[in-house]
Amino acid sequence: MFIMNDEKTPAAETGASARTAAAPAECTLAELPVGQSAVVIYMKPSLRGKKKFADVGIVPGTMLEMEAHAPFGGLLRIKVMESSLSIHRDDAANIIIRMQERP
């Protein structure tokens, strides 16, 4: 909502809009750009094979990095701890992450 007068709005007084713009973005692992790091926030209940991902270290709180996207979209290569692994884009769409700010 925009107010067309000289009075300050509550958001402008508190700087709320600046805080929301600076907050790290949450998205799915499938949307993470190559070279970007992120932390796993949670996994959707619809994710098949949660135990499979837990066995390789993809659990809430894990730091990971997107290394590459397959040319035709099927697989994603991510770095988890010191290992690189490939997962399918459909599975990655059920893993919610928070992007880390680049230094």
Secondary structure, DSSP 8 states (H G I E B T S, - for coil): ----SSS--HHHHHTHHHHHHHS--EEEGGG--TT-EEEEEEE-TT-TTHHHHHHTT-STT-EEEEEEE-TTSSEEEEEETTEEEEEEHHHHTTEEEEE----
